[in-house]
Amino acid sequence: MQHYCYNWIQDWCEENGWSDPFLRERREYWAFPPNAVMPLPIPSRALRLIKSQRGLSPDERKWCLGAIGFTAIATLSSYLFQSPMPIVAAFAFCAMIVAQMEIED
């Protein structure tokens, strides 16, 4: 799950003088600081600031809407079939999504 939109990172880099941002190993954004010849990871403080200003990324929104839809279908199925198993499956699915939405520093 992508926690940041690439355009957000690119905008931050342009504002702060960093250049050529790229994604390394799926969760680390790197770029060249001003007047540097070696890329460095974008500071975690900057990433937290970007996240607090922009909110959920498009990928996170998609997964949240999927969880809501799955829960609605599971609720209806649980009522129609008079079984708690669809609700249990929806709970497990939502728990996995919430765990993936946790941002690791």
N, C-alpha and C positions, 0 to 999 in steps of 0.2 A: 504494500500500500504506500503510495507516494504521499508524504505529509506536506510537501511544498510544491507549488507550481513552479516550473522552470522560469516562467516570465517574472515571477516575484523575485527570484534570486538574481536574475539578469537586471532587473530594475534597481535592486539594492546595490549591485556591483557598479552600475553606471553612476549612481548617486555618490558612492564612496570612492570612486577612482580605481576600483578593481577591474580586471579585464579577463576575458575568455573563461567564464565559469563553465564547469563541467561536473557531471555526477560520477562519483567514484564509489564502487562497491555498493550500489543501490541506495545508500542512505547518507553518504558523505558528499557534500558539495565543496568543491575546490575551485580556486581562482588565483590569478596573479595579483598580488597586492600592488599598490602604486610603486613604480620604479623598481620592481623586483623581476628577477629572471627565473625564479623557482616558485611553483604554485604552493599555496598553503590552504588548509581547510578554512572555510568561512567560519568565523567565530560563533560559538554556540549562543552567545548573548545576542548576536545579530539575528540568528535564526529564530530564537524565541521572540524577539521583537517583531520580526516579519510575521510570525504565526499569530501573535496577539493582535496585530493590525489587520490582517487579512482574513482570519477565521479558518474555516474548513477548506481544504483543497477540493478541486473537482472530483478527485478519486475518493476522498473521504465522504463527500456528499453522496456519491453513487452508492457506496457501501451502506451508508446510513438509510438511504431510501429503500435499498434492498432488504435491510433488516426490518424496517417498518412494514413493508409489503409482505414479507414472509410471516411476520407476526400476525398481521391481519388475516392472512389466509389460514394460518394455523389456528387462530381463535375461532374462525368460522368452521373449520374442519372439526375441531374439538367439540364444538356445540352440536354439529350435525351427526357425528359418529358417536357422541357421548363417550369420548375417550380422552384421557389427559395426555396421551402420547404426542399429538401434534404440538401442544404447548411446551412439552419437555424438549422436543426437537428445536422449536423456535428459541427457547431459552439457551440451549447449547450453541446455536448458530449466533445469536446475539452476543453471548459471552466471548466467542472467538473474535468477533468483529471489534468489540470493546477492547480486548487485549491487543489487537493489532493497531488500534488507534493510539496507544500509548507511545509517546515520543521518547526515545532513548537518547541521552546526552553522551 
